[in-house]
Amino acid sequence: MHRPLVITEDQELLDDLLRVAAAAGVEIDVAHAAAHARPYWKHAPLVVVGADAADALAATGPPSRPGVLLVTRASDDPAVWRRCVAVGAQELLRLPSEERRLVDELAEASEPSARAGETICVIGGRGGSGASVLAASLALWGSRRGLRSLLIDADPLGGGIDVVLGQEQATGARWPDIAEREGRVSFAALQKALPTFGELTVLSWHRGESPPIPPEAMRAVLGAAHRGCDLIVVDLPRHIGPAAAEALSRAASTLLLVPADVRGVLAASQVLIELRRHTSTVAAVARAGTLHPDVISTSLGIPCAGVLPDQRGVSEALNRGDAPPLTPRTPLARFCTTYLTPRISAHHPTNRPNSSKPESARHRTTEPSDSLRSESSRRRVAEGSGRPLLNETSRRLTTPTPWPLTAGTARHSTGRPSRHGVFDHRGEPG
């Protein structure tokens, strides 16, 4: 996967750009000299040119291309617009005032093939209706069919969706670790931070005190997931706060689990009043009980997405620390197949590579059939706090073929890349 390219000889500017790249959660290629940018110029999804290197770059005659930004730390440089034209920059960004815009540009460039993932919210019409089990099952079902999936636990009082998967001991970040996140972030950065099992990434809670989720954090997570995932499943609390409202506003569909009895329908009707303030795409899922699904649908005034009878062995599996059983003939598996298949058919996961995530976030292990407890499939990060969301490093360049300074000539660097992959004018490590 190609990375954004930075061209600058200004060490202070480079320090700023490395910090901005870390805030975006992306790795970058860095060249100290314009002559060393050629191997990366054509394929980089974004090129960030420091104003200090613009004249030298223009002198080499780089081919025209989209996605070129000129950045400067000076506020009163009269030649800056001439330099923009000379290097073919489409935009000028002044630091530090426009750092947030640069963060967004880098994050977007790191995920050029947006997957336009579908978001499904799941909420219980009454306590104990099985919303968390269904949410986990939907995400697990999708991930086992090659869909890059994110399971979000938006209920701080629900006990943790990671417990439903039997992965409460898995290391990685939880909501409190990323609650201050806002703006744009790449999904690759989330995967590096969160517990990930094959194609399934999970965002849950620590044990102990759980502060509310800021809506800005939910917006950032869902934005990254929409670009980087095929399927996003959000387990909602029955009280709709600002973060849950943010999820509902982005959801393609919302499933309301309704126990098929009179009290269950009455309780669900109260939850539905809250839901209708934020979304119009609500469908009922009838749980075990005596009422017919048509009666539930008519009483609530919403369509019925299906029936989910009680499934033997689910409680026992959860108590053992196993994920919900999804063998083909179980009620959970049948519901997931019926509900998800028409919604994900456009993704065609078997017709694309298994994963486009960076090597550091990729797992080569296969996912266990019913249990996620395989230690080999877990991301290993430091015990306790988990891996930080942002990684302040740039990608090392391979030994470059320098940009030819005159027609028909090319010099090859014999230097070796430095820690940040930065080369000076002589091809030596910077």
BADODO-531983 format. One record per residue (C-alpha): residue number from 1; x, y, z. Coordinates in nm, 4 decimals, always signed. Example, Ala and Ser with C-alpha at 12.3 -4.5 7.8 and 13.67 -1.06 7.14 Angstrom:
<atoms>
{atom 1,{+1.2300,-0.4500,+0.7800}},
{atom 2,{+1.3670,-0.1060,+0.7140}},
</atoms>
This chain:
<atoms>
{atom 1,{+0.0000,+0.0000,+0.0000}},
{atom 2,{+0.1433,+0.3362,-0.1023}},
{atom 3,{+0.1869,+0.6071,+0.1588}},
{atom 4,{+0.1645,+0.9876,+0.1488}},
{atom 5,{+0.4917,+1.1511,+0.0448}},
{atom 6,{+0.6497,+1.4477,+0.2258}},
{atom 7,{+0.9252,+1.6513,+0.0585}},
{atom 8,{+1.1095,+1.9007,+0.2789}},
{atom 9,{+1.4591,+1.9977,+0.3931}},
{atom 10,{+1.3301,+2.1986,+0.6892}},
{atom 11,{+1.3738,+1.9882,+1.0029}},
{atom 12,{+1.1340,+2.2004,+1.2091}},
{atom 13,{+0.8679,+2.1688,+0.9406}},
{atom 14,{+0.9337,+1.7950,+0.9200}},
{atom 15,{+0.8826,+1.7631,+1.2955}},
{atom 16,{+0.5474,+1.9379,+1.2580}},
{atom 17,{+0.4477,+1.7117,+0.9697}},
{atom 18,{+0.5447,+1.3958,+1.1590}},
{atom 19,{+0.3272,+1.5091,+1.4475}},
{atom 20,{+0.0366,+1.5813,+1.2122}},
{atom 21,{+0.0795,+1.2399,+1.0466}},
{atom 22,{+0.0711,+1.0766,+1.3891}},
{atom 23,{-0.2499,+1.2635,+1.4695}},
{atom 24,{-0.3985,+1.1241,+1.1471}},
{atom 25,{-0.2775,+0.7745,+1.2370}},
{atom 26,{-0.0880,+0.7270,+0.9097}},
{atom 27,{+0.2662,+0.6433,+0.8037}},
{atom 28,{+0.4441,+0.8671,+0.5548}},
{atom 29,{+0.7411,+0.8526,+0.3209}},
{atom 30,{+0.9856,+1.1419,+0.3685}},
{atom 31,{+1.2466,+1.2709,+0.1230}},
{atom 32,{+1.4868,+1.5498,+0.2220}},
{atom 33,{+1.5710,+1.6262,-0.1394}},
{atom 34,{+1.3479,+1.6704,-0.4416}},
{atom 35,{+1.5736,+1.4392,-0.6410}},
{atom 36,{+1.4814,+1.1498,-0.4162}},
{atom 37,{+1.1066,+1.1918,-0.4551}},
{atom 38,{+1.0759,+1.0484,-0.8039}},
{atom 39,{+1.0141,+0.6790,-0.7170}},
{atom 40,{+0.7247,+0.7827,-0.4934}},
{atom 41,{+0.5804,+1.0822,-0.6806}},
{atom 42,{+0.3494,+0.8971,-0.9159}},
{atom 43,{+0.2010,+0.6425,-0.6759}},
{atom 44,{+0.1766,+0.8374,-0.3490}},
{atom 45,{-0.1900,+0.9039,-0.2691}},
{atom 46,{-0.0938,+1.2525,-0.1461}},
{atom 47,{+0.2192,+1.4652,-0.1848}},
{atom 48,{+0.2979,+1.7296,+0.0781}},
{atom 49,{+0.5666,+1.9719,-0.0390}},
{atom 50,{+0.7382,+2.2026,+0.2064}},
{atom 51,{+0.7715,+2.5577,+0.0786}},
{atom 52,{+1.1458,+2.5297,+0.1392}},
{atom 53,{+1.1745,+2.2464,-0.1169}},
{atom 54,{+0.9335,+2.3826,-0.3773}},
{atom 55,{+1.1880,+2.5607,-0.5985}},
{atom 56,{+1.4212,+2.2598,-0.6066}},
{atom 57,{+1.1298,+2.0314,-0.6873}},
{atom 58,{+1.0047,+2.2595,-0.9654}},
{atom 59,{+1.3532,+2.2614,-1.1216}},
{atom 60,{+1.3343,+1.8838,-1.1743}},
{atom 61,{+1.0165,+1.9158,-1.3812}},
{atom 62,{+0.7875,+1.6740,-1.1967}},
{atom 63,{+0.4943,+1.5443,-1.4027}},
{atom 64,{+0.1566,+1.6950,-1.3258}},
{atom 65,{-0.0596,+1.4964,-1.0857}},
{atom 66,{-0.3545,+1.5525,-0.8488}},
{atom 67,{-0.3223,+1.5511,-0.4723}},
{atom 68,{-0.0308,+1.7918,-0.4232}},
{atom 69,{-0.0323,+2.0271,-0.1234}},
{atom 70,{+0.2157,+2.3022,-0.0403}},
{atom 71,{+0.2710,+2.3653,+0.3306}},
{atom 72,{+0.4482,+2.6555,+0.4954}},
{atom 73,{+0.5117,+2.7813,+0.8459}},
{atom 74,{+0.5542,+3.1395,+0.7219}},
{atom 75,{+0.2588,+3.3767,+0.7263}},
{atom 76,{+0.4056,+3.6489,+0.5032}},
{atom 77,{+0.5978,+3.4750,+0.2229}},
{atom 78,{+0.5304,+3.6753,-0.0973}},
{atom 79,{+0.6628,+3.3944,-0.3187}},
{atom 80,{+0.4440,+3.1179,-0.1792}},
{atom 81,{+0.1751,+3.1378,-0.4487}},
{atom 82,{+0.4361,+3.1296,-0.7242}},
{atom 83,{+0.5747,+2.8131,-0.5661}},
{atom 84,{+0.2273,+2.6591,-0.5575}},
{atom 85,{+0.1953,+2.7074,-0.9320}},
{atom 86,{+0.5501,+2.5853,-0.9959}},
{atom 87,{+0.4963,+2.2459,-0.8299}},
{atom 88,{+0.1337,+2.2059,-0.9400}},
{atom 89,{-0.0088,+2.2271,-0.5869}},
{atom 90,{-0.3856,+2.2352,-0.5688}},
{atom 91,{-0.3914,+2.3881,-0.2211}},
{atom 92,{-0.1786,+2.5903,+0.0195}},
{atom 93,{-0.1910,+2.5076,+0.3905}},
{atom 94,{-0.0359,+2.7307,+0.6548}},
{atom 95,{+0.0805,+2.5669,+0.9759}},
{atom 96,{-0.0117,+2.5563,+1.2552}},
{atom 97,{-0.3470,+2.7258,+1.1855}},
{atom 98,{-0.4528,+2.4678,+0.9245}},
{atom 99,{-0.3146,+2.1535,+1.0876}},
{atom 100,{-0.6622,+2.0030,+1.1300}},
{atom 101,{-0.7209,+2.0289,+0.7553}},
{atom 102,{-0.3898,+1.8535,+0.6903}},
{atom 103,{-0.4819,+1.5781,+0.9379}},
{atom 104,{-0.8025,+1.5202,+0.7427}},
{atom 105,{-0.6212,+1.5167,+0.4077}},
{atom 106,{-0.3632,+1.2633,+0.5300}},
{atom 107,{-0.6256,+1.0378,+0.6874}},
{atom 108,{-0.8367,+1.0426,+0.3732}},
{atom 109,{-0.5358,+0.9735,+0.1508}},
{atom 110,{-0.4390,+0.6708,+0.3589}},
{atom 111,{-0.7765,+0.5103,+0.2818}},
{atom 112,{-0.8340,+0.5896,-0.0855}},
{atom 113,{-1.0749,+0.3011,-0.1499}},
{atom 114,{-1.3668,+0.3856,+0.0740}},
{atom 115,{-1.5757,+0.0775,+0.1458}},
{atom 116,{-1.8901,+0.2707,+0.2396}},
{atom 117,{-1.9613,+0.0277,+0.5200}},
{atom 118,{-2.3187,-0.0285,+0.6332}},
{atom 119,{-2.4023,+0.0669,+0.9909}},
{atom 120,{-2.6628,-0.1342,+1.1824}},
{atom 121,{-2.7773,-0.0291,+1.5295}},
{atom 122,{-2.9224,-0.2867,+1.7696}},
{atom 123,{-3.1250,-0.1923,+2.0768}},
{atom 124,{-3.3350,-0.3844,+2.3264}},
{atom 125,{-3.6985,-0.2937,+2.3773}},
{atom 126,{-3.6648,-0.4216,+2.7323}},
{atom 127,{-3.3785,-0.5251,+2.9543}},
{atom 128,{-3.2563,-0.8784,+2.8915}},
{atom 129,{-3.4048,-0.9031,+2.5428}},
{atom 130,{-3.0742,-1.0191,+2.3948}},
{atom 131,{-2.9667,-0.7089,+2.2014}},
{atom 132,{-2.5971,-0.7500,+2.2847}},
{atom 133,{-2.5987,-1.1160,+2.1818}},
{atom 134,{-2.7629,-1.0292,+1.8495}},
{atom 135,{-2.5239,-0.7386,+1.7870}},
{atom 136,{-2.2218,-0.9597,+1.8528}},
{atom 137,{-2.3665,-1.2359,+1.6341}},
{atom 138,{-2.4266,-1.0017,+1.3391}},
{atom 139,{-2.0696,-0.8700,+1.3492}},
{atom 140,{-1.9230,-1.2168,+1.4003}},
{atom 141,{-2.1302,-1.3618,+1.1148}},
{atom 142,{-2.0115,-1.0882,+0.8794}},
{atom 143,{-1.6451,-1.1226,+0.9752}},
{atom 144,{-1.6537,-1.4986,+0.9134}},
{atom 145,{-1.7661,-1.4276,+0.5574}},
{atom 146,{-1.4742,-1.2010,+0.4821}},
{atom 147,{-1.6407,-0.8717,+0.5686}},
{atom 148,{-1.4212,-0.6288,+0.7552}},
{atom 149,{-1.6428,-0.5656,+1.0571}},
{atom 150,{-1.6451,-0.3333,+1.3568}},
{atom 151,{-1.8519,-0.4111,+1.6667}},
{atom 152,{-1.9138,-0.1034,+1.8841}},
{atom 153,{-2.0439,-0.1230,+2.2390}},
{atom 154,{-2.2212,+0.2090,+2.3017}},
{atom 155,{-2.3776,+0.0986,+2.6308}},
{atom 156,{-2.1480,+0.1781,+2.9261}},
{atom 157,{-2.3808,-0.0096,+3.1639}},
{atom 158,{-2.4179,-0.3234,+2.9541}},
{atom 159,{-2.1282,-0.5195,+3.1018}},
{atom 160,{-1.9104,-0.5076,+2.7897}},
{atom 161,{-1.9666,-0.6556,+2.4449}},
{atom 162,{-1.6202,-0.8119,+2.4720}},
{atom 163,{-1.7610,-1.0373,+2.7454}},
{atom 164,{-2.0244,-1.1642,+2.5012}},
{atom 165,{-1.7385,-1.2671,+2.2727}},
{atom 166,{-1.5415,-1.4228,+2.5571}},
{atom 167,{-1.2643,-1.1673,+2.5036}},
{atom 168,{-1.2787,-0.9441,+2.8096}},
{atom 169,{-0.9097,-1.0232,+2.8734}},
{atom 170,{-0.7985,-0.9287,+2.5216}},
{atom 171,{-0.5481,-0.6452,+2.5257}},
{atom 172,{-0.6106,-0.3257,+2.3362}},
{atom 173,{-0.7830,+0.0098,+2.3745}},
{atom 174,{-1.1358,+0.0593,+2.5042}},
{atom 175,{-1.3676,+0.3607,+2.4925}},
{atom 176,{-1.1994,+0.5561,+2.7762}},
{atom 177,{-0.8683,+0.5336,+2.5877}},
{atom 178,{-1.0046,+0.7057,+2.2782}},
{atom 179,{-1.2839,+0.9188,+2.4259}},
{atom 180,{-1.0941,+1.2404,+2.3510}},
{atom 181,{-1.0592,+1.1511,+1.9845}},
{atom 182,{-1.2267,+1.3921,+1.7440}},
{atom 183,{-1.1869,+1.4925,+1.3827}},
{atom 184,{-1.0760,+1.2435,+1.1226}},
{atom 185,{-0.8882,+0.9218,+1.1995}},
{atom 186,{-0.7993,+0.6331,+0.9726}},
{atom 187,{-0.9522,+0.2926,+1.0311}},
{atom 188,{-0.6013,+0.1450,+1.0175}},
{atom 189,{-0.5177,+0.3500,+1.3280}},
{atom 190,{-0.8231,+0.2119,+1.5047}},
{atom 191,{-0.7291,-0.1438,+1.4135}},
{atom 192,{-0.3814,-0.0944,+1.5541}},
{atom 193,{-0.5288,+0.0223,+1.8828}},
{atom 194,{-0.8370,-0.1959,+1.9320}},
{atom 195,{-0.8683,-0.5704,+1.9945}},
{atom 196,{-0.8942,-0.7336,+1.6522}},
{atom 197,{-0.9704,-1.0960,+1.5683}},
{atom 198,{-0.9328,-1.1757,+1.2004}},
{atom 199,{-1.1736,-0.9410,+1.0213}},
{atom 200,{-1.3538,-0.8419,+1.3429}},
{atom 201,{-1.2487,-0.5340,+1.5419}},
{atom 202,{-1.4156,-0.4634,+1.8773}},
{atom 203,{-1.4612,-0.1371,+2.0678}},
{atom 204,{-1.5866,-0.2019,+2.4204}},
{atom 205,{-1.5344,-0.0800,+2.7775}},
{atom 206,{-1.2891,-0.1219,+3.0630}},
{atom 207,{-1.4181,-0.2646,+3.3863}},
{atom 208,{-1.4839,+0.0067,+3.6432}},
{atom 209,{-1.6110,+0.3621,+3.6092}},
{atom 210,{-1.7268,+0.4412,+3.2560}},
{atom 211,{-1.7580,+0.8057,+3.1519}},
{atom 212,{-2.0093,+0.8864,+2.8764}},
{atom 213,{-1.8937,+0.8727,+2.5158}},
{atom 214,{-1.8462,+1.2202,+2.3660}},
{atom 215,{-2.0461,+1.2485,+2.0422}},
{atom 216,{-1.7320,+1.3789,+1.8698}},
{atom 217,{-1.5540,+1.0525,+1.9506}},
{atom 218,{-1.8448,+0.8444,+1.8206}},
{atom 219,{-1.8483,+1.0576,+1.5047}},
{atom 220,{-1.4751,+1.0051,+1.4495}},
{atom 221,{-1.4973,+0.6280,+1.5034}},
{atom 222,{-1.8002,+0.5844,+1.2775}},
{atom 223,{-1.6440,+0.8026,+1.0094}},
{atom 224,{-1.3298,+0.5893,+1.0057}},
{atom 225,{-1.5343,+0.2696,+1.0084}},
{atom 226,{-1.7563,+0.3874,+0.7228}},
{atom 227,{-1.4467,+0.4389,+0.5078}},
{atom 228,{-1.2589,+0.1283,+0.6185}},
{atom 229,{-1.5243,-0.1348,+0.6977}},
{atom 230,{-1.7906,-0.3362,+0.5214}},
{atom 231,{-2.0100,-0.3802,+0.8287}},
{atom 232,{-2.0484,-0.1731,+1.1465}},
{atom 233,{-2.2728,-0.2998,+1.4262}},
{atom 234,{-2.3520,-0.0714,+1.7214}},
{atom 235,{-2.5011,-0.2088,+2.0441}},
{atom 236,{-2.7055,+0.0816,+2.1837}},
{atom 237,{-2.8300,+0.1582,+2.5353}},
{atom 238,{-3.2034,+0.2067,+2.5816}},
{atom 239,{-3.1433,+0.5646,+2.6936}},
{atom 240,{-3.0468,+0.7610,+2.3828}},
{atom 241,{-2.7724,+1.0076,+2.4733}},
{atom 242,{-2.5722,+1.2274,+2.2330}},
{atom 243,{-2.3320,+0.9489,+2.1275}},
{atom 244,{-2.6131,+0.7014,+2.0631}},
{atom 245,{-2.7982,+0.9703,+1.8679}},
{atom 246,{-2.4883,+1.0160,+1.6527}},
{atom 247,{-2.4835,+0.6440,+1.5756}},
{atom 248,{-2.8545,+0.6398,+1.4933}},
{atom 249,{-2.8167,+0.9325,+1.2553}},
{atom 250,{-2.5583,+0.7349,+1.0558}},
{atom 251,{-2.7301,+0.3957,+1.0657}},
{atom 252,{-2.8757,+0.2386,+0.7543}},
{atom 253,{-3.1064,+0.0328,+0.9758}},
{atom 254,{-3.1941,-0.0092,+1.3430}},
{atom 255,{-3.3160,-0.3340,+1.4975}},
{atom 256,{-3.5445,-0.3115,+1.8014}},
{atom 257,{-3.5660,-0.6424,+1.9886}},
{atom 258,{-3.9162,-0.6907,+2.1256}},
{atom 259,{-4.0135,-0.9688,+2.3680}},
{atom 260,{-4.3344,-1.1149,+2.2224}},
{atom 261,{-4.5576,-1.0403,+2.5193}},
{atom 262,{-4.7727,-0.7463,+2.6241}},
{atom 263,{-4.5208,-0.5915,+2.8656}},
{atom 264,{-4.2445,-0.6359,+2.6121}},
{atom 265,{-4.4398,-0.4488,+2.3446}},
{atom 266,{-4.5328,-0.1698,+2.5864}},
{atom 267,{-4.1706,-0.1290,+2.6943}},
{atom 268,{-4.0513,-0.1313,+2.3330}},
{atom 269,{-4.3051,+0.1369,+2.2418}},
{atom 270,{-4.1408,+0.3722,+2.4922}},
{atom 271,{-3.7967,+0.3043,+2.3459}},
{atom 272,{-3.9389,+0.3589,+1.9982}},
{atom 273,{-4.0506,+0.7103,+2.0938}},
{atom 274,{-3.6853,+0.7932,+2.1630}},
{atom 275,{-3.5623,+0.6236,+1.8474}},
{atom 276,{-3.8008,+0.8127,+1.6209}},
{atom 277,{-3.6425,+1.1406,+1.7273}},
{atom 278,{-3.3227,+1.0347,+1.5538}},
{atom 279,{-3.4037,+0.7817,+1.2811}},
{atom 280,{-3.6881,+0.6530,+1.0665}},
{atom 281,{-3.5286,+0.3188,+0.9777}},
{atom 282,{-3.6433,+0.1047,+1.2711}},
{atom 283,{-3.7582,-0.2565,+1.2367}},
{atom 284,{-3.8708,-0.4953,+1.5083}},
{atom 285,{-3.7163,-0.8326,+1.5850}},
{atom 286,{-3.9714,-1.0518,+1.7622}},
{atom 287,{-3.8265,-1.2542,+2.0482}},
{atom 288,{-3.9770,-1.5611,+2.2109}},
{atom 289,{-4.3303,-1.5159,+2.3405}},
{atom 290,{-4.6982,-1.5617,+2.2727}},
{atom 291,{-4.7693,-1.2641,+2.0462}},
{atom 292,{-4.7596,-1.3092,+1.6693}},
{atom 293,{-4.4980,-1.0962,+1.4851}},
{atom 294,{-4.7758,-0.9280,+1.2848}},
{atom 295,{-4.9390,-0.8135,+1.6075}},
{atom 296,{-4.6081,-0.6679,+1.7273}},
{atom 297,{-4.5526,-0.4907,+1.3957}},
{atom 298,{-4.9040,-0.3448,+1.3915}},
{atom 299,{-4.8913,-0.2377,+1.7547}},
{atom 300,{-4.5619,-0.0539,+1.7124}},
{atom 301,{-4.6239,+0.0739,+1.3606}},
{atom 302,{-4.2919,-0.0538,+1.2259}},
{atom 303,{-4.2003,-0.3474,+1.0010}},
{atom 304,{-4.0837,-0.6773,+1.1470}},
{atom 305,{-3.7349,-0.7804,+1.0346}},
{atom 306,{-3.7752,-1.1359,+1.1577}},
{atom 307,{-3.8304,-1.3677,+1.4485}},
{atom 308,{-3.5553,-1.4748,+1.6862}},
{atom 309,{-3.6683,-1.7614,+1.9103}},
{atom 310,{-3.4745,-1.8678,+2.2157}},
{atom 311,{-3.1637,-2.0684,+2.1307}},
{atom 312,{-3.0481,-2.3497,+2.3531}},
{atom 313,{-2.6909,-2.3294,+2.4714}},
{atom 314,{-2.6364,-1.9540,+2.4353}},
{atom 315,{-2.6291,-1.8780,+2.8084}},
{atom 316,{-2.4074,-2.1785,+2.8732}},
{atom 317,{-2.1662,-2.0684,+2.5991}},
{atom 318,{-2.1416,-1.7151,+2.7382}},
{atom 319,{-2.0844,-1.8464,+3.0897}},
{atom 320,{-1.7993,-2.0620,+2.9566}},
{atom 321,{-1.6447,-1.7556,+2.7936}},
{atom 322,{-1.7365,-1.8583,+2.4386}},
{atom 323,{-1.8946,-1.6481,+2.1672}},
{atom 324,{-2.2606,-1.7069,+2.0731}},
{atom 325,{-2.2906,-2.0352,+1.8773}},
{atom 326,{-2.3449,-1.9615,+1.5072}},
{atom 327,{-2.3612,-2.3090,+1.3581}},
{atom 328,{-2.5732,-2.3019,+1.0400}},
{atom 329,{-2.9070,-2.4275,+1.1752}},
{atom 330,{-2.9175,-2.2241,+1.4947}},
{atom 331,{-3.1752,-1.9433,+1.5211}},
{atom 332,{-2.9026,-1.6791,+1.5503}},
{atom 333,{-2.7247,-1.7997,+1.2374}},
{atom 334,{-3.0496,-1.8232,+1.0415}},
{atom 335,{-3.1501,-1.4701,+1.1381}},
{atom 336,{-2.8060,-1.3266,+1.0547}},
{atom 337,{-2.8048,-1.5028,+0.7180}},
{atom 338,{-3.1548,-1.3879,+0.6262}},
{atom 339,{-3.1057,-1.0311,+0.7436}},
{atom 340,{-2.7490,-0.9589,+0.6330}},
{atom 341,{-2.7158,-1.1438,+0.3024}},
{atom 342,{-2.9212,-0.8999,+0.0904}},
{atom 343,{-2.7529,-0.6028,+0.2590}},
{atom 344,{-2.3952,-0.7098,+0.1954}},
{atom 345,{-2.4248,-0.8739,-0.1456}},
{atom 346,{-2.2911,-0.5601,-0.3139}},
{atom 347,{-1.9594,-0.5890,-0.1308}},
{atom 348,{-1.8511,-0.9166,-0.2991}},
{atom 349,{-1.5760,-0.9843,-0.0441}},
{atom 350,{-1.4532,-1.2925,-0.2275}},
{atom 351,{-1.3663,-1.0829,-0.5318}},
{atom 352,{-1.1199,-0.8555,-0.3560}},
{atom 353,{-0.7984,-0.9067,-0.1570}},
{atom 354,{-0.8395,-1.0410,+0.1919}},
{atom 355,{-0.7215,-0.7194,+0.3503}},
{atom 356,{-0.5735,-0.3857,+0.2603}},
{atom 357,{-0.4726,-0.2958,+0.6119}},
{atom 358,{-0.1079,-0.2360,+0.6936}},
{atom 359,{+0.1107,-0.5317,+0.7772}},
{atom 360,{+0.1254,-0.4290,+1.1409}},
{atom 361,{-0.2539,-0.4566,+1.1656}},
{atom 362,{-0.2978,-0.7743,+0.9603}},
{atom 363,{-0.3675,-1.1158,+1.1124}},
{atom 364,{-0.2781,-1.4341,+0.9279}},
{atom 365,{-0.4570,-1.6617,+1.1707}},
{atom 366,{-0.7967,-1.8077,+1.0958}},
{atom 367,{-1.0815,-1.7324,+1.3302}},
{atom 368,{-1.2072,-2.0131,+1.5539}},
{atom 369,{-1.5457,-2.1494,+1.4541}},
{atom 370,{-1.7523,-2.0646,+1.7616}},
{atom 371,{-1.5019,-1.9364,+2.0136}},
{atom 372,{-1.2741,-1.6366,+1.9804}},
{atom 373,{-1.0518,-1.7530,+2.2597}},
{atom 374,{-0.7569,-1.8542,+2.0391}},
{atom 375,{-0.4570,-1.6651,+2.1748}},
{atom 376,{-0.2898,-1.6834,+1.8339}},
{atom 377,{-0.5587,-1.4647,+1.6803}},
{atom 378,{-0.5224,-1.1849,+1.9344}},
{atom 379,{-0.3298,-0.8648,+1.8885}},
{atom 380,{-0.0494,-0.8678,+2.1421}},
{atom 381,{+0.0060,-0.5257,+2.2939}},
{atom 382,{+0.1360,-0.4220,+2.6319}},
{atom 383,{-0.0728,-0.5560,+2.9153}},
{atom 384,{-0.2902,-0.2987,+3.0832}},
{atom 385,{-0.3263,+0.0277,+2.8963}},
{atom 386,{-0.3122,-0.1245,+2.5467}},
{atom 387,{-0.1530,+0.0191,+2.2364}},
{atom 388,{-0.1864,+0.3975,+2.1904}},
{atom 389,{-0.4186,+0.5071,+1.9130}},
{atom 390,{-0.1611,+0.7242,+1.7406}},
{atom 391,{+0.1837,+0.6088,+1.6321}},
{atom 392,{+0.4266,+0.8952,+1.5802}},
{atom 393,{+0.6583,+0.7347,+1.3268}},
{atom 394,{+0.7060,+0.7614,+0.9545}},
{atom 395,{+0.7610,+0.4738,+0.7150}},
{atom 396,{+1.1166,+0.3994,+0.6104}},
{atom 397,{+1.1945,+0.4542,+0.2470}},
{atom 398,{+1.3589,+0.1812,+0.0487}},
{atom 399,{+1.6805,+0.2842,-0.1242}},
{atom 400,{+1.5480,+0.5261,-0.3856}},
{atom 401,{+1.6159,+0.5815,-0.7513}},
{atom 402,{+1.6740,+0.9597,-0.7427}},
{atom 403,{+1.4922,+1.1992,-0.9698}},
{atom 404,{+1.7100,+1.2615,-1.2819}},
{atom 405,{+1.8474,+1.6148,-1.2674}},
{atom 406,{+1.9095,+1.6253,-1.6422}},
{atom 407,{+1.7463,+1.4418,-1.9287}},
{atom 408,{+1.8798,+1.0925,-1.9837}},
{atom 409,{+2.0762,+1.0753,-1.6597}},
{atom 410,{+1.9982,+0.9092,-1.3303}},
{atom 411,{+2.2035,+0.8686,-1.0165}},
{atom 412,{+2.1460,+0.5828,-0.7741}},
{atom 413,{+2.1814,+0.6380,-0.4047}},
{atom 414,{+2.4133,+0.4105,-0.2129}},
{atom 415,{+2.2910,+0.5476,+0.1183}},
{atom 416,{+2.0837,+0.3497,+0.3606}},
{atom 417,{+1.7569,+0.4781,+0.5014}},
{atom 418,{+1.7586,+0.6472,+0.8370}},
{atom 419,{+1.5036,+0.5650,+1.1041}},
{atom 420,{+1.2488,+0.7905,+0.9360}},
{atom 421,{+1.3607,+0.6994,+0.5844}},
{atom 422,{+1.5032,+1.0476,+0.5228}},
{atom 423,{+1.7811,+1.1103,+0.2715}},
{atom 424,{+1.9923,+1.4203,+0.2225}},
{atom 425,{+2.1188,+1.5680,-0.1054}},
{atom 426,{+2.4059,+1.3209,-0.1348}},
{atom 427,{+2.1860,+1.0149,-0.0915}},
{atom 428,{+2.3286,+0.9641,+0.2586}},
{atom 429,{+2.1104,+0.9106,+0.5612}},
{atom 430,{+1.9811,+1.2462,+0.6902}},
</atoms>
